[in-house]
Amino acid sequence: MLAVVKIAGQQFKVKAGDSLYVPHIEGNAGDSVEFSDVLMTTSDGKIVMGTDVKAIVKAEIIRDLVQGDKVIAFKMKRRKGFRKKHGHRTHYTHIKVTGIA
């Protein structure tokens, strides 16, 4: 069974056993979480979309607060002496999908 689920404003295509890095969600390592905002499911060649979807995606948090790559935003205006450098690292949560019900 395959599902498209919306987690923290982003869509992910998942199936049972998948391991994902999703935007930071509350919880500690070992906690189980459920995502009820499922947009589409498919099983045995049958596709269900929209309001007909009644599935829930269950997952387990493997690691909390994983930092992504450093992103640097640099602004400069030539011949003016203006330089501005900002950087950040996005926080992610590592989850493993245990099942789609």
N, C-alpha and C positions, 0 to 999 in steps of 0.2 A: 504494500500500500504506500502511496506517495501523497504528500500534502504540501500545499503552499500556505504558510502561516505568517502572520504579521507580528513581529516582535520588536517592541520599542520603535515603531515607526518604519521599520524596514521589512521587506518580504524575503522569506527564505524558503527554498524548496528542500523538504526534509523527508526522510524515511526512517524507519526504526533502525537504531544502531549508529546513526550519523553523529559526528562530533562537529560542533560549530563554535565559532567565536561570535557572540552577539553583543550589541551595545550593553553597557553595564545595567544589570538588573539586581534588585535587592535579594540578599540571601547569602548563606555561607556554604562552604564546600560540603557536599553530601546531602544538601537539602534537595527536595523534589519540587518542581514547579510545573504548573499547567498553563497552557496557552489555548484560550478558547476562541481567539480571533482567527479562525481557519477560513481561507478564501476559496480553496479548491481541494478536492480529494479525487484520487483515482485508484481503482482496484479492479482487477480482472477485466480491464479494458472499458470499464464504466466510469465516466467522468461526471462528478457532481460539483456544481458551481453556484455561487450566489447565496441566497437565503436558504436554499435546500440543504446546505452543509450542516451536519449535526455533530461533527467530529471534535475531539479535544486532543491536543498534542501534549504528551507527558514527557518531561525531561528531568535530568538530574544535573546539578551543578558540580562540575569537576574542580574547577579553580575559579576563585573570585578575584576580580581586580587585576586583570592582565593588561599591561600597557602596550599600546600599538607603537608603530614607528614614529619617530619624531618628524613633525611637519613644521617647516619654517616659512613664514611670510615676511618677505623683505621688501620694503618700499624705499625708493630713492629718487630724488630729483637732481638731475645733473646740474652742475655748476652752482648749486644753491647751498650746499653743505647739509642738506636734509637727508638723514638716514634713519630708518625705523626698522627694528628687527623684532619680530614676535615669533614664539615657538610654542608648540603644545604637543602632548602625547595623549591620544584618546584612550579611555579605559574600556576594556571589554570583559565579558564573562565567558568562560569556557564551559559549554554544556554538552551533554550527550543525550540524544533522544532515545527514550526507553520504549515508547510505543505510541501508536495513534489509535484512539478508540472512538 
